[in-house]
């Protein structure tokens, strides 16, 4: 399904990550007079395509995103928008573009990052190529609404993550969240969005839960894409919630865009006995978070990453050391196309038994 606009010859698509396709599509729909494709849900076919056409030892997010782009091109997209940064992923756009062109696809590729860096002038020039009527003032208006939308989504997500394991009626949180996101997408103004957020957050907080005062608390840290795209971590958060555990996850889009710049330095300072410098991507952040979780009565920490994620591989020995010093249970997951879902469930069950026994 496509949103029909004045120019039927252009159809834009972009990679998918969690529910963030909703604010991304909202922004693009309101600033361009072109078609915006509904991004396909990630499936086994997506990762199979991505794995087949990716370099063997590239990280898994590269494979997921290029698999999504291939499916989008097959569905009729002819303009692809890609962005990335913080690690090697910031350099992947050029490689993905070349792979897709070598496969014979004809399309326009809009890369919002160049060599891992972003330039407002370059972004404007690239977006002007998509639609000659592109209006930066109008774009800024809807960008502000979109930023607020992401902020509200992440706040609601944090609350759901901490409470979904205790809901009395199954799927109460997820169903109301879907209704909220559909309502957000139809927002016309910042005020309209704000009142929708207040309305739905109030309803979400009224969902009946049975949450013991001594419930188990888990800290979830690791590589950003694998944390935020549920398919790439085999719905790990839902699996953890099914055991009646409260989940704390720091990484979300709002944090990456507006908080990481100042927080990364604070994490390095906070964990100065373990690290002196930033280590790329979220590695230093996760070391600081590990120390915080150990000192604030969490029952366990789970670190997840994609295979071949270099920054997180560097952080893992330090994270292990911190957990050993504080006698904190720690579980590592590394995900790729061949990860066994049964193996994940078995390890989660064993981890739960360990921390539950430790608590008792």
N, C-alpha and C positions, 0 to 999 in steps of 0.2 A: 504494500500500500504506500502511496506517495502523496504528499501534500501538494496539490496542484497550484502552480503560480503562473505568472504572466509569461515566463519564458519556458516553454515545454521542452526545449532542446538541451537543457542543462539539469542534471540530477546529481546532487551532492551526497557523499557518504563519508563516514569516518569510523575509526575503530570503536569497539564497544568496551565499556568497563563498568560493571555493576549497573546501577540505576542512573548513572550520570549521562547516559544518552538522552534522557528527558530534558535537562536544562540545556544541553548542547543543541538539541534539535529545536528547542524553544527559541534560542538565540538566533540560530541560522534562519529559521522560518520567518522571523520578524525583521531581519536586516537584509535579506535577499529576496528578489522576485524570481526565484528558481524553485525547482522541485528539491525536496529534502527526503532522502530515502529513509524508511524505517529500518534501522540497523538490525540485521538478523541476530537472533539469540544464539549464543555460542553453544555448539554441540560437538559431539565426537567427530563429525565430518569436518568442522572448522579446524580442529587441531590436527586432523589427518592431512588436510590440505596444507596447513601451515608447516607441518613437519616435512612434507614431501618436497616443498619448494624452498626451504630454508637451509642455510649452512648447518652442518651437523652439530657443531658445538656452540651455536648461538643460544642465548637465554630463551626460556620458554615464552615470556611476553612477546618477543619478536614473532614467534610462531603463531601465537593466538591472534595478534593484530594483523599479520599478513594473511592469515586464513580468513579473517573477517573481511578484509579488503577484497580478496578474491571472490568471496560470496556476494559482496556488494556489486562488484563489476558484473558478475553473472546475472544479477537482478536488474541491471540497467544503469547503474551509476557510471558517470563519465567525468566526474570531478571528485578527487579524493583529498581530504584534509587530514593531515597527520601532525602530531606534536609530541614532543618527548623531551626529557632532560634529566639532569641529575647524575647520570651514569652513562654507560655505553649506549643506552637507548636513545639518548639525544643525538646520536650519530647514525641511527638506523634508517631514518627516513630516506636518505639518498640510496641506500642499498635496497630497501623495499621497492622504491620506484623503479630501479634498474631491473630487479627480478621480474616485476609485473610487466614491464615493457618487453623483456626478453621472452615472456610467455605469449606475447602477441596482443596484449590488451592496448586499446587506444583510449587515452584519458589525459586529463590535466591534473597534475599533482601539486597541491598547495602545501608547502612545508613551512609551518609556523616557527620552526626552530632551525637554525643553521649552525652546524658544528657545536651543538649543545647549547647555543645561546639564542635569546630572542631579541628582536629589534622591532620597536613599534613602527618605524618607517617601513621596514621590510614587510611586516604583517599587513599594513595598509596597502602597499603595492600589490601584494599577493591577492588580497581580498578584492581589490579593484579589478583584477583580471577575471574574477568570477562573474561580477555584475558591474557593468559600467555605470549603473545608477546607484552604486553603493554610497550611502550617506553616512559619514563618520559621526555626525551629531546623533542621528537616529540609532546608530550602532551603539554609541556610548549610553544612550538612554536604556536600551534593552540589555546591555552588558551589566549595568548596575542592578537591574531586576534579576538577571541570571545569577549574579554573584550572591545576592540575598537568598535566592532560591537554593543554591548549593549550601549556604550557611544553615538555612532552616532544615534542609534535608539531613545534614550531618548531625545537627542537634537532636533531631528526632531519632536518627539511627543510634546515637549513643544511648539514649534512654531505652530503646527497644533491645539493644544488645545486652543491657544490664538486667532486663526483666523478662525477656521472651521465654526463658527457661522455666518460668513460674506461672505462665498464663493458665487459667482454669479451663478456658475453652480453646482448643487447639486452633491455630491460624488466626486468632483474633487480631494480633498485631499486624501480621503480614497483609491481611485483607483490608484493614483500615489504612495501612500505609499506601497500598495501591490506589485506593480511593483518593487519598490526599495528593499523591503525585499526579493523578489525572486532573485534579482540581488545580494544582499548581500550574500545569501546562496551559490552562485556559486563562491565566491571569493577564490582565491588561495594564495594570499599574503596580507600582511598589506598594501602595496602600492596600490595593486589592489582594496582593500576595500576602502581605503581613496579616491581614485579618483571617485569611484562609489558614495560615500557619497557626495562629492562636486558636482558631476554632478546632482544627484537627489535633493539635498537640493536647488540648484540653480533653478531647474525647479519648485519645490514646492513653492519657494518664488515668482515665477512669476505667480502663479495661481491668477486669478483676484478675488479681494475681494471688498466689499463695506462696509468699516468699519468706522463708524462715530467717530469723535474725542472725543465725550462725551459718548462713549459706556459704558455699564454696565460691571463691573468687579467682578467676584466671586472667592473667595478662597475656594479650596476643600481640606479638611484635614480629617484625621481619620486613621483607621486600614489598614495596608499595603495591605493585600490580597484583601480585599473588594474594595480598591481603584484601584488596578491594574488589576483585573479580571472583564472585563465588564459585563459578565453574572451574576456575584454575586451581582452587584449593578444595575441590570436591565438597562444597557446602560445609566446610569444617565448623563454622560458627553454629549452624543448625545442629550439627552432631554434638557439639559441646553443650548446647542449650538443652538437648534432650536428656542430659544427665542432671539437670537442675543446677547449672552453674551460671554465675554472673560473669560476663565477659567485658574486659576493658581493652579497647583498641584505640590507639592514638591516631593512626594514619588515616586521613581522608583528604578529599580534594581541597577543602577550605584550608586545612592545615598546610598542605603543600604550597598553595598559592600565596597565603597571607601570613602564616605564622612560622614556617620553617626557617626563614632567613634569620630571625632573631633567636628562635629556640635552639637551633643547631649549636650556636656558640654557647648558650647556657648549658646544654647537655655536656659539651666538652669540659666546661668549667666544673660542672657538678661531679663528673666522673674523672677528675684530673689525676687521681691516683692510678687510673687504668689507661688513659689516653691523653695525648698532648695536642693532637691535631685532628681535624675532620678526616674521615676515611672515605669519603665519596658516598653519594646516594644517602641512604638512611642509616648507615652503619653506626656512626657516632651517636645518633639519636637513640638507637636501640640499646646501645651500651648504657647510656644515661637512664633510659627507661628501665632497664634491668635492675640497676641499683635502686631506683625509686620503688619499684614493685617489691623488691626484697625487703626494703625498710618500711613498707606500709601494709604489712599483714596480708599479702596475697598468698594464696595456697599453692600456686604453681604458675609457671611461665611456659608458653609455647611459642617457639620461633619458627616461622615458615618463610620459605624462599623458593624461587624457581631454580632449577638446575643450572649450574655455571654462573650464578650470580656472584661475581667477584667481590664486591664490597661486603656482602653478608658472610661470605666464606671467611674473609679476614676478621670479621667481628665475632664469629662463633667461638673461638678459643677464649676470648676475653669474657664473653657472656657466660661461658661454662665456668670460668674461674670465679666470677662474681657469685654465681649461684652456689658453687661449692663452699665458698667462704660463709655464705648465709644459710647453708643447708636448705636451699630452695629447690624443689623438684623442677626439672627442666626437660622439655621434649622438643626435639628438632624434627621438622618435616622439610623435605626437599621434593618439589613437585615437577614432573615432566609428563610427556605424553604416555609414558609406560607405567606411571604410578598406579598401584593396585588400590582400588577403593576398599576392598575387603581388608587389606593390610592397614589402611588408615583407621578403619573402625576398630580393628583389633588393638592397635596401639593406643587409641583414645580410651578404650575401655580399660586397658591395663593401667594407663596413666591415672584415670579416675579412681580405680581401686586403690592405687598407691596413695594418692593425696587424701582420699577419704579415710583410709586406714591410718595415715599419719595424723589426721585431724583427731580421730578417736583416741 
